[in-house]
Amino acid sequence: MTETTPQEQLYRQAIAAHGAELARCCHGYERDAALRQELQQELHLALWQSLSTFRGDCSLRTWVYRVAHNVGARHVQQHAAKGKMLELEEIEHLPDDRHDPGHTERRLDLQRVLALVHRLAPLDRELMLLYLEELDAASIADITGLSVRNVATKIHRIKALLASQLNAPRSPR
């Protein structure tokens, strides 16, 4: 029986603790199921490789999200030309995406939020995905390299725009 390396132990620990978060993160970056699976594989490989240099200067969770941020941002940049991304101001003028009466209002709202988040510019999308994973502004700043104040301001602004879009009167279908 072979012994596990420290890198393998860290990887197993990271996946056990944050695997579901990584899957949600990939879902936030990519709508297409096949591309999402590819992204998830890239993320796992990058995480595995990066753990050989993990020194514990930050929490394992922060490290995992930092790797996910880098892989996700690169993925979005590579695929940005294929799909239209919106600036924050453009969200206010989006049509109502609700069309499935079989789901609950909460489910529809979540779908609408994710649809709006998918259409954000890469950095804004990243901030909202991390915020939706319940990371605080300091952790998000540590992951993205932005200042805590900048993170808090951007998240506040994005939330206000998303809320205004969600609360806008629905157009009849």
N, C-alpha and C positions, 0 to 999 in steps of 0.2 A: 504494500500500500504506500502511495507516495504522500509526502507531507505537502501541506498547502503553503504557498508562499505568502508573505505579508500582503503583497499586491492582491492575490486571490482572496485572502481573508477580507481585506478592505472592500473589494468588489462585491463579494457576497453580502457583506454587512450593508453596503450602500444600496444594493438592489432589494434586500429584505426590508430595509427601512424606507426607501424612497422609490421603489419600482413603480408603484401606482402613480406617484407624482410625475415620474418621467413619462409614463404612458399618456397621462393627461397633457403634459407639456407638448409631446409630439402631436397630439390631437389638436392642440391650440395652434401649432405652427403649420400643420398641413391637413387640409380637408380630404384630399384624395387618399383612399385606403391603401393603395399600393405604394404611393410615395411616402405615406405615413409609416408604413412598415419598413421601408428603406431608410427613412430618417431615424427610426428607432434603432435599427441595426447600427447605423453610423454613430449614433449617440452612445450605445453600449460599447462599441469598439473604442471610441474616443475616451470614454470613462475608464475603461480597463487600462488603456495606455497611459492615461494621465495619473492614475493612482500610483504608478512607480515613482512619481515625484512628489506625492502628497507628504507633507511634513507635519501636518497638524496645526499650521498657523491660523487656520480658520476651522469652523466646524465641518464635519463630513457633509452635512446638508448643504452648506454654502458652497463647498467644492463641487458637489454634484450639480447644483444649479448653475454654477459658473461654467462648467463643461457643457451643460445643456444649453445655456445661453449662447455660447460660442458656436456650437454645432447648429443650433436653431437659426441663429442670425445668418450664418453662412448659407444655410439651406434657403432661407427666405431671399437672400440677395441673389442666389443662383436662379431662383424661380420667379423673381419679381417681374421680369419682363413678360412672363406668360399671363399674369393676371393683374387686373387693375387694383392698385392700392390707393386708399383714400387719405387725404389730409384730414385732420380733425374737423376743420370747418365744413368739409363736404358731408360729414355724417348727418348733419342737421337736415339735409335735403334728400335723404334716402327714402325710397318707397317702403311701405310696410311689407315685411317679409312673412307675416303670419298667413298661413294658408291651410293648415291641417287642423280642422276642428275636433279631431279625435283625441288630442292631447290636452292636458290640463293647462291652465293659464301660466302656471309657474314653468312648466316645461317649454312652452312657447316663448316665454320671456327669456329663458336660458338660451334657447336656440337663436333668438334674435340677438341677444348679447354676443354670443359666439360668432354669429354671422357678421356683426359689426366689428368685432375684434379682429376677425380674419381679414377684414378689409382695411385695417389701419396700416399706416406706415410701419416698417419693421421695428423701430425702436419703441414706438407707442404700443404696438402689439406685445412686444416683450415685457414692457412694464405692466400692462394689464394682466398678462398671463401669470406673471409672478405675484401680482397683487391678488388675483383670484385663487392662487395657491396659499394665500394667507401669510405671505412673507411681509415683514414690516419694511418701512422705507429704508432703514439702515442696512438691512440684509440685501434689499434690492440694489442699493447703492454699491454695496460691496461686490455684488455679482456683476453689475453692469459697468462699474467704473464712474458712474455719475455721482454728483454730490447728493447727500440726503435731502437737502432743500429742493434741488432740481427734481428729484424723484417724487417728492411729496407734491410739489406744484403740478407736475405733469399728470400724476395720477388723479389729483383733484380735478383738473381741467378735463381729462378724458372721462372721468365718472360723470361730471356735470353734462357733458355732451351726450354720453350714452343714455343718461337718465332723461334728458330732453327728447331724445329720439324715441325712447320706450314709452314716454308719456304723451307723445304727439297723438292727435286724433287719428284714428285708423281710417284709411280710405276704404270705401266699399268695394267689394270684389264682385 
